[in-house]
Amino acid sequence: MSGSDAPRVILVAGTTETGRIDGISAAGASREALLHTPGADAELLTFGDVVRAPAVPVSPTGCPTPAVVTRAVRELLDFDVTVVDGGLARPTGAPTVSVGAKPGRDIREADPVQTAPGAFTAGREFGRALPDERVVVGETIPGGTTTAMAVLRALGEDGIETSSSLPENPLDLKREVVEEAFASSEIEPGQAAHTPELAVRFVGDPVLAVASGLVAGALESGTEVVLGGGTQLLAVAALVRHAGVPRPATLATTSYLAGDVPGLESAAAALDLDLTVSDPGFDAPEAGPLSAFADGVGKEGAAMGGALALADEAGRLDAVIDATLDVLDRVTDRERKRERGD
């Protein structure tokens, strides 16, 4: 699988102020760095390095962004990447498709994603127009598992628990944030069933609006869709189903995410998703810094699960560790040169 016979990977990149709540996300070394993470991930997938972003994203403990894994698989398989602007708060050097999404506010504020209905509709039109037979859709948005939890509750899908980029999922904090979101919202849990745009507008984030619209449109046009990610992509699937699109799809995720969500298989089945789980072997001694993923940091994101599934299909999964370490070495070396002013 390479070049024209590999599916297109579509990364929806955006931001929500929810991600800056202390203790919510590990998708950045600091609260300010979180705002640059989606744009940096887009640049990594597109160019193999950051361009306008100040640095390659890492967690507070130093775990690299999952985008380095997706980039490594791209170099192995040569698939095309399209980045859709799902509400970026900081500029990116990657070429992007615009569907009118704006950065999301903290979901504890009233009406945090006012552009959700328009972005959902525009995303749907874009998805319908895609010429590809098969696409992999992923996301990058710090704080997205918390907004996904709120959206699932708004839809009445209470049986799905969301994961975390942190080793210990801060569920109590997330639930507290979600309760505060509904307290300030115009909707109550379950009230947005069959009106996905409103669920996202009042308690969600712009990436969910764009990704669900895009997936709905792609499925409606007959495109095969792989949701490359974790529980945020389950929320996308739920939004698609509540938009009245029944066509089956696939959820492709990592073994680290699957191990963190005991009900993942049943949740996927309830949404008519085939589940594919890939283990890249990052717990091996030769994986070096990638072992942080196996330890539960950043378990998923930036379409990593989808990319690993493609590598597995192509018989290249055993090449992912070396390819990812090569990407890491390259970007780290360039970062040091930039710091020195070389």
N, C-alpha and C positions, 0 to 999 in steps of 0.2 A: 504494500500500500504506500504509494508516494505520488506527489504531484497531483495530476488531474483526477486520479482515482481515490484520493483521500477526501473525506468530507470537509467542508468549511467549518472552522471554529469561530463562533461569534461570541465576543466578550462584551457584556453590558457592564459599563463602569460608571459608578456614581457615588454620591455621598449622602449621609444623613447626620445631622447634629447629634442624633441619638448615640452614634458611635463614640462621641467624646465624653460620655458619662463615665466617670471613673469606675474601672473594674469590669466594663462591658466587653471590650474587645482587645485582642492581642495583635491586631493587624497594623502595627506601627510601633516604633520605639518610644513615641511620645504622643500626647494629645494633638499637637500641631502636625506631627508627621503623619497621623492618621488621614488628614485631609489630602495628602499627596499620594497615598498608597494606590488608589484606583488608577490615577494617571500614570504612575510609575509602572504598575502592572501592565497597563496597555502598551507602554513603551518597551518593556521587556519582551512581550510577546511579538511586537512588531519589529523591533530593531535588534533585540538581543542585549540591550543595555538601556539605562535611563538616558534621557536626552534633555528634557526641561525639568524633570523632577530632581530634587536636590540629592537623592540617594536611593539605593536599592532598598526597598522596604524589608525590615526585620521586625520580629516581635521584641518586646522589652527584654526577653532573655536571649535574644540573638538568633532565633530561628528564622531562616530566610523565607521570603514570601513563596507561596505555592506556585507563583508565576514562573519561577526559575525551572520548575519541573515541567510545566506546560511548554515553556520555550525549548527545553531540551528535547521533548518529544517532537516538537515542530521541526527541529533540526534533524531528527532521525527520520521523520516521515514526509517532510516537506509539504505540510498542509497549508492552505490559505487561512489568514486571520482577518476578520472584520471586527472593528471596535465600534460599538454604539454608545453614544454619550447618554448615560442614564442619570444625568444630573451631577456633573463634575463640579466641585467647588474650587479646584485649582486647575490651571491649564495643563494640557498634555501635549507632547510633541508627536503623538501618534495620530495618524489620520482617523477621523471619526465620522460616523453617520449621526446626524442630528435629528431628533424626533420631538424637540421642544420641551424636553425634561429640564427641570431646574433642581438645584440641590434641595434635599429635604430638611425640614426643621426637626427639632426634637419632638418626638411623638407625644410628649407630655404637654405640648402646646396645642392650641386649637387649630384645626385645619392645616396640618404640617406639610401636606404634599398637594398643593392646589393645582399643579400641572398634571396630576395623575390621569384624569379622564382624557385629556388631549393627547398625552404621551402614549397612553394605552391604545387609542385609536390610530395614531400615526405609526406606532410600532406594529400594530396589526396589519396595516396597509403595506408596510415594508416587508413583513414576514410573508404576506401573500405574493409579493412581487419577486421573491428570491428565486433564482433560476436553478438552484442546487437540488439534487435528488435527496441529499442527506446533509443535515447540519448538526453540529454540537454547540449547545448554548450554555455559556457559563456566566458567572458574575464576579464582580469585585466591589464590595462595599463594606467597610468597617461598621460594625453594629448591626449588620443585616439579619443576624439570627434573632435578635430581639424584636425588630420590626416584623420579621416573618411570624414570630409567635403571636404578635398582636393581630396580624392579618388573618391568621388561621382562626383565632378566636372570633374575629369579626364575621367570618364566613360561617361560623358554627362548627368548624372542624377541630373540635377540642381534643381528639384522640391522638394528635400528632405532637410529639415533643421535639423541640429544636435543639441542635447541638451547639458547640462553642469553639472558638479559636483558642481558648484557654484549656490547659490540662484538666482543671476542675471547672465544670460548667457552673457559672454563677446563677443558677436557676432562681434562687430566692430574689436576687437583685432584679433579674429580668421580669419576674412576675410582678414585682413591686412597680417597675417602670410601666409595664403593660396596664396594671390597674390604674395608675395615674393617667395613662393615655386615655383610657375609656372615661375616666372621671371628667376630663376636659373636652371629650369628643361629643359630636352630635349623634353618634350611634352607640348602641349597646352590643355586647357579645351576641353573635348570631344574627344581628339585624341586617347585615350586609350580604346575606346569602343571595346568590344569583345576581348581585350587583357588584362585581369585583372592583370596578373603578372607584366605588365609594369606600370599600374596605381599605384600599391603598391610600386614597386621599386623606382619610381621617385618622388612620393609625399605622400607615405603612411607610414605604420609602420609594423614591422614584425608580430605582432599579427593578423593583417588583412590578411596577406599572409597565415599564418598557419591555422587560423580559417576557411577562405574561402576554402582553399584546403581540409581541413578535412570534412567540411560540403558537399562540392561537391562530394567527394568520398563516404561518408556515404549515401547520397541520391541516388547515382548511384548504390549502392549495395542493395537498397531497405530498408535501415534503416529509421525509422521515426525520424525526427529531429525537436527538439524544440530549437529555438534560444532564450536563456535566457538572455535578456538584452534590451538595448534601441537602440538609433540611430546608435551606432557602429555596432550592429548586423544587422541593415538595410543595412549598407554599406557592411557587409559580404554577405548578401543575394543578393545585387546588383552585387557583384563580382562573385557569384555563377551563377547568370543568365547570366552574360557576358561570363562566361566560357562554356555556352551551356548546362546547367543543368536545365531543366524546372520543375522537380518534386516539388509539393507543400511542404511547411513546415509551421511551426507555429512560431510566435513571441510572447513570453510571457514576459511581463514587469510589472512594478509597476504603480499604479495609479498616483504616483508623477511624473514619467517620462511622462506618457501619458498626464497629465495635463499641462506639459511644452512644448509639441509639438503638436500644433493644427492640423497639417496635418498628424499625425501619421497613422490614420486609412486608409486614401487614399493612403499614401505611401506604407503601408503594402500590401494593395490590389493590387497596381500596380506591386508589386513583387511576387504576388501569395502566400501571407502569410496570414494564419488565425491569427487574433490578439486576444490574451488573456490578460486581464488587471486584476491584483489582488490588492486589498486594504487591507494591514495588520492592519489597524487601529492605526497607530503610532501617530495619533493626539489625542488619548484618554489620560486622565489624568494619568492613570496607566502606560503609556508607558515610562515616565521619559525621559532619554537621547535620546531615539529613536525618540522623537518628532522632532529632527533636520532633519530627513528624510522628515517628513511631511512639514517642513519649507522650503524644497527645496535644502538641502545640500545632495550631494551624492545620488541623486534620484535612481540610478541604479548602477550595477557593480557586479563583482564576481558571476555572475549567479543568483543574488538575485531574479529577476523577474521569472526566471524559477523555482527556488526552491519554491517560494510562490505559483506558479501555481500548483506544485506537492502537496503542503500542502492543497490547496483548493480542489483538486481532491480527496484527502484522507480524507476530512472532518476535517482537523486539523488546518485550518487557524486561528481559534480563540485561538489556543495554542501557536502561534508564538511569541507573546509579552513576555509571561512568559519564554518561552524557550530561547529567545534571551537575556533577562535580566539575566537569569542564566548563559549563556555563558559569557556575559560581566562581571558579578560579579566574575566569576571564573578566567578569564584572568587578570582582574584588580588586584585581590588579589595576583595572582602569580607574576605579574609585581612588586607590592610593595615589595614582599618577595625578588625578585631578586635585587631590588634597595638597600634593607637592607643587602643583602648578606646572607640571611637565607638559 
